[in-house]
């Protein structure tokens, strides 16, 4: 239950950050400013962006911890899926070998009728 809650919070925060960044960019592009002022604003926005992201993604920040947990869960799920696929593939090969062996054994003995 807590995994779903963490995924929801992570998704919400990620969407919120994307929305804020997209809104700021669109607001800047559609603002009635001259080209020179617009370029200056965009430059300031882009220069501040790495610093903002750096603050959000510091190793001990809550956002970074949530991202790391989500990545770890995704890796674990992926590994489990790979293991399931490998197990199924092995089982199918073993079944196929048993069927071939059974067919070969049945063919070695002539029928009594």
SVG drawing of the C-alpha trace seen along z (x, -y; Angstrom):
<svg xmlns="http://www.w3.org/2000/svg" viewBox="-4 -45 28 102">
<polyline fill="none" stroke="black" stroke-width="0.4" points="0.0,0.0 2.8,-2.4 4.5,-1.8 1.4,-3.0 1.3,-6.1 5.0,-6.8 4.4,-6.4 1.5,-8.8 3.5,-11.4 6.5,-11.0 4.3,-11.4 2.6,-14.4 5.9,-16.1 7.4,-15.3 4.3,-16.6 4.3,-19.7 8.0,-20.5 7.4,-19.9 4.3,-22.1 6.1,-24.9 9.0,-24.8 6.7,-24.6 4.5,-27.3 7.5,-29.6 8.9,-28.9 5.5,-29.5 4.8,-32.6 8.1,-34.0 7.7,-33.2 4.2,-34.7 4.8,-37.7 4.5,-41.0 8.2,-41.9 10.8,-43.0 13.2,-40.4 16.1,-41.7 14.2,-41.6 12.8,-38.2 16.3,-36.8 17.6,-38.3 14.7,-36.8 15.3,-33.4 19.0,-33.6 18.3,-34.3 15.8,-31.5 18.2,-29.0 21.1,-30.1 18.9,-29.6 17.5,-26.3 20.6,-24.1 20.9,-25.7 17.2,-25.0 17.5,-21.4 20.7,-21.0 18.9,-22.1 16.0,-19.7 18.2,-16.8 20.8,-16.9 21.4,-13.5 19.5,-14.1 16.6,-16.1 13.1,-14.5 12.7,-14.7 15.9,-12.9 15.1,-10.2 11.7,-9.6 13.3,-9.4 15.9,-7.0 13.3,-4.8 11.2,-4.8 14.3,-3.9 15.1,-1.0 11.6,0.3 11.6,0.1 14.9,2.0 13.6,4.7 10.4,5.1 12.5,5.4 14.8,8.0 11.8,10.0 10.3,9.8 13.5,11.1 13.7,13.9 10.1,14.9 10.8,14.9 13.9,17.0 12.0,19.5 9.2,19.7 11.7,20.2 13.5,23.0 10.2,24.7 9.1,24.6 12.4,26.0 12.2,28.8 8.6,29.6 9.6,29.7 12.5,32.0 10.2,34.3 7.7,34.4 10.5,35.2 11.8,37.9 8.3,39.4 7.7,39.3 11.1,41.0 10.3,43.7 6.9,44.4 8.3,44.8 10.9,47.4 8.4,50.0 6.2,51.5 2.5,51.6 0.9,54.9 -2.0,54.5"/>
</svg>
